[in-house]
Amino acid sequence: MAAENGWDILFNARESHSGRTGARTKFEDAKEFIRMHPGKVRFYLIRGIDRFTRAGSYSYASMKLELAALNVELVDSYGVIQPSRNSLEHLGVEYDWSRYYPSEAAEIAAADDGKSEVIKMLNRTIGKQIVLTRDGYYHTGVPNDGYINKKIFVDGKKKKTIQIADPERAKFYIQMFELRASGLYTDIQIVDQLNAQGFLTKIQNRWDGDKERIVGTRGGVPLSVKQLQRYISNPIYAGVMCEEWTFNLPVKAKYKGLVDIDVFNKANQGKVFIKKNPDDTLEMLYNYDPNRIKKKMKENPLFPFKFVLCPLCDKQKPFVGSSPKGKSGKTFATYHCPRKHKYLGVPKDEFEKNVKNFLSRLQFSPEFMDSLEASVINKYREKERAIASDAADMGTNISSLRTQKIMELDSLALTKNPSIRTDIEDRIEEINRKIDLAQQQRNKLEVNEADIDNFIKQARKLMEHPGEIIINQAEYQARESLYNLFFEVLPTYFDILNGTPKLTWIFELTSTNQSSENQLAAPTGFEPVLHE
């Protein structure tokens, strides 16, 4: 159009945005150019009104007036916009109110049509993506790191997007959740191990402000503790979607997560908790502690076996623990039951001695012992293979770092510029630091036959004396949970004394010859014996 009219293009305000929003950086740049070159710009050419703005007639009128204030006329390639006219031209006079645009109604209609069209288009596209998200599919876009996008057919005809494990990067995310869930490592230790295996954040392109040119990249840096914590708290890695389009409510994805929900919950340690309801719905809980209601009553390290049941209660309930004072003012730690029956109290030392003696007699049944031992050793071998794989990844990373070091040393030998040499030396120092860290982590993972023999010996010892697991467990809730696994019906204190509890089929009691001093029998009296 400019060529047809013999006009020169002085400034190109090409803009990739649709013009739906009020912020138009290129339009502002064009106005600034006009101000810097007064009298040189006569026309502002556009393809069409809907390409100039899609924010509606009000925005269009405002932008057109801004150009008019700079003595610039707006022209479109479709010829919708007509030059202004003077309604009193035939009389040879002109007022501000007599100047009008004959195409004003058509321009306003075109501007509003452009706004309506973009709204319809966004309703079709964004609305469809919202529906797909709430149905558990992944909306089109960059996949979460650790996943890649995949199109699948639904009902044999429609393609929808899901996420599947990235064959190269998923292993890092699975491992970070498993290490966190084990409770054996600090976040710093997890970060050090993953970085030693070669973890770097995913590299992504950086675009200019107009989204037209790639101006660089971001990512490609080692994992940090803060980034680890962000990954761990993201439920998408458990196959659960929770975002604005789901009203921040959890939706089970139509694809498998990198880890299951139980591992996710253990890794998050209550900070983020995905609750599975009986009706298969999900619930997101934050700062969740399932045991917080019980803690006040039950957690007292002075009385570690309060979960043992009282034999006198109609609806058998556990003992409580306290330390009443005698006449001398001395306290006597006692397990007792003060409920609606004759008082029953047992001195703490006597009570715990009897419970520990009973637990030490527990053992696995012979038919279960053999299969358990084989299962434990197989599990260890699986872990050993995983450790060997991690060590191999670390070795590959160390080799890559050493190759980078050689290249930097070659560059150092070829340059004499002091500032460049300093930069190269700093990079070499950073590479050396990474190599040292990776070697330290790899050395920690080395597994030899002595480690295997020691593990098997420890495992056999625990299998031969399973009750020691309860006795040595420091955390009350875990101790109570383990205790409950041993019995079909939870025993009372008298059942423990008599050695007559109903055990699950995989456990049995060893037969022991007991002296009269250690004979397991009910006490003759219920009151605790207090000594001055």
DRENPA-916418 format. One record per residue (C-alpha): x, z, y. Coordinates in steps of 0.02 Angstrom, whole numbers, plus 50000, padded with zeros to 5 digits. Layout:
REM DRENPA-916418
XZY;...
REM end
This chain:
REM DRENPA-916418
500005000050000;501445004150118;502254987350081;500634977950112;500484985750283;502334984650326;502535003650332;504185012450294;504185027650178;505075041650271;504695056250153;504075057149974;503005072449942;502775069249756;501985084249673;501705087249488;500355100449511;498515095949504;498155103249676;496875115749608;497665130649696;497925132949882;499835134349869;500515116649900;502395117649925;502645098849941;501275097550072;502115111450171;503785102150154;502965086250220;502255095350372;503955102750407;504715085250400;503395078850522;503785092950643;505645089350632;505335070850672;504005070750808;503175053950841;503975045150692;502625048450561;500925040250588;500125040350414;500075052050264;499755041050112;498905047849955;498315039449796;496605047449801;495745062749871;495695071049700;497595069449691;497795076649866;496835092549823;495655098649687;495215114649776;493595107449848;492965100950014;493455116250116;495285114850064;495255095950092;494525097650267;495795110950314;497285100550254;496625085050343;496435094850505;498215101350489;498845083350481;497735078350628;498495092350731;500185083950701;499465067050756;499565060250578;498155050650496;497695053150313;497515036850214;497045034450030;497395019449919;495555017649867;494955015350045;493745030050042;494465037550201;493985027350354;494795028650526;493925039850652;492765031950781;492115036150954;490225036050962;490305033151152;491565019151141;490285006451208;490145016851365;492015018251388;492065037451378;492615049851244;492365068451212;493015079451073;491255079750997;491055060651006;492535057650890;491935057150708;492365050250536;491075038250465;491705041850287;491615060850305;490165063050183;491015051950053;492655061450075;491825078350052;490915071849898;492555065249825;493425081849859;492025091749775;491985079549629;493845082549604;493565101249599;492115099549478;493115088249364;494585100249351;493385114649314;492575104449174;494275099749104;494905117849106;493285123849026;493525111348885;495375114948853;495575133448895;493875137848825;494325129648659;495985138848653;495115155448685;493905152248540;495345147548425;496315163148474;494835174448438;494655165748270;496455170448229;497345153948264;498835152048379;498495143648545;499605128748581;501235134048663;502975140648630;502965150548466;503505168648462;505335170148418;505485171748230;504055159548204;503805140748217;502165131848250;501305122148113;499735111448116;498535113747971;496925105147921;495365116147923;493865110447821;494865094847780;494705087247953;495175097948103;496985101948143;497305119448205;498925128548248;499635143248154;501345151448155;502475152148003;504145160647976;505615151948058;506815148147913;508315152248023;507745166648132;506365175948038;507645185947937;508245194848094;506505201048138;506085206347961;507695216147955;507465224648123;505735230948068;506365236747898;507855245847973;506745254348103;505435258747971;506725267047858;507035280347989;508875280647943;509575271348094;509555273648281;509055258948391;510865256948444;511415255748262;510075242748225;510585232448377;512435233448328;512075227748150;510975212948200;512205207348334;513605208448207;512605196648096;512545184148238;510865187548321;510665179248490;509035177848586;508225160748573;508845147848698;507485140548810;507535127648949;507395133049130;506425121149242;506435118849429;504995125149535;504025108949512;504245109049321;505005091649330;506845094049292;507825105249175;509025115249283;509795126249148;509445137349000;509075155548968;509325166348815;510765164948693;511275183048726;511505197548603;510055209148566;509855224448677;508975240848638;507615237148767;507295219948693;507265227348516;505925239648570;504875225548645;504975215648483;504555230848376;502985234848476;502295216948467;500905216548335;501065197648312;502495201348192;501235210248080;500055195348089;498925203648218;498465195748384;498075207248530;498035199448704;496965195748855;495935182448766;495455195048630;495025208048763;496605217148705;495745220648539;496665216948376;496195201148282;496915197248109;497855180848122;497495166348005;499305167047951;500445179747871;501505191047980;503365192947955;503045210947900;501505219847836;500505232147940;501205247447851;502995242447892;502485238848072;501695256148089;503205264948014;504385255248128;503375260048283;503285278548235;501575280748316;501985272548483;500915257748427;499825260048273;498715247048189;497295256148102;496425247347957;494595252347949;493555252347788;492545237247851;494175227047864;494175227848054;495735233348147;496015245748286;497505247548403;498045265448438;499435270848555;500495286648548;499605290248385;500055305048275;498935306748121;499575324348088;499425331648262;497785340748222;498585349548074;500235354048155;499675369548247;498975377748091;500195371747959;501915368848029;502875385148015;504605383747938;504555402247891;503165398547764;503545381647683;502295383247537;500655387847623;499805373147537;499715383047373;497885387647341;497175405047338;496445409147164;495085420647233;494215409147358;492555401647298;493055385047376;494905386747345;495865386047508;497725387547544;498655403447584;499135408147761;500765416247811;501125430447930;502305445147954;501315461547969;502205477348028;502415492647919;502345510647979;504175509848024;503865494848137;504795483248019;503965466447983;503625460047807;503415441347787;501915438647672;500875424547598;499085430947597;497255426147599;496115436447712;494505427147676;492855433947604;493555442347448;494735456447402;496335454847503;497725445547412;499495446247479;501165441847401;502865445447480;503675429547544;505245430847435;504255434047276;502995420347314;504295407147352;505365412147203;503895409447086;503415392747165;505215386247160;505425391846979;503855382246935;504385366647029;506115366946950;505285365946778;504385349646820;505045333846739;504475316146707;503705312846537;504925303946419;503875288046406;503865286546596;505685291346622;506445275646546;505385263546647;505675273546807;507555273246786;507555254446758;506425252046909;507535262547022;509115253346969;508255236446995;507725241947168;509505246847208;510135229947147;508885221447263;509555231647407;511325227747355;510935209047360;510165210947534;511715220247594;512835206647523;511805193547615;511965203347778;513845205047752;513955186147724;513015183047887;514225194547976;515685185147899;514975168747960;514755176048134;516545182448135;517185165248085;516175157248225;516865169748351;518635166448293;518365147748316;517755151048493;519305161748522;520465147548465;519595135348583;519775147548728;521625150148687;521875131248687;521055130348858;522145144548920;523725135348867;523195119648962;522815127449131;523955134749263;522615139549388;522655158749405;520775160949435;520325149749288;521575158849176;520805175449226;519055169149179;519685162749011;520585179048975;518995188749013;518035177748891;519365180248757;519275199048783;517375198548761;517555188148602;518835200748534;517595214748569;516225205648474;517395202148327;517905220548317;516085226148321;515575213648187;517035218948075;516575237248094;514775233748045;515315223147897;516475236847833;515005249047837;514025237347722;515365235447588;514655240947420;515825244147274;515575249747094;515945267847140;514475267447262;513365260547125;513925273846999;513645287847126;511925281247168;511405280346985;512045298146955;511075304647105;509515295047054;509605301846876;509825319546942;508265317847050;507295310046907;507785324346793;507265337246924;505865329347027;505285346347091;506885347747193;506255333547302;504865345047361;505985360347378;507275351047482;506035341647592;506225348047771;504605341047845;503025350647802;501805336147794;502955326147681;503225341547571;501345344147552;501025325647515;502365325347380;501675341447304;499935333647290;500635318947189;501115330147043;499355336446999;497685329846943;496915345847012;497865356047140;498405372547059;498085390047121;499455403047135;498905410646969;499015393346886;500815392446945;501185409846880;500405406046711;501135388446698;499405380946670;499145367846805;498345350946769;499785338846796;499645320046813;500105310646654;501855305946712;502415324246730;502625338846612;503355356446615;504945360946522;504785375446401;505925389846448;506345406746368;505975419746499;506465437846510;505185451146549;505845451446725;505405433046752;503825432346646;502525421646736;500965432346745;499675437546871;500155453046971;499265469246931;498805472447111;498345461547257;499095470947402;500885466947454;502155480347419;502885486847583;504545495747584;505165507547716;
REM end
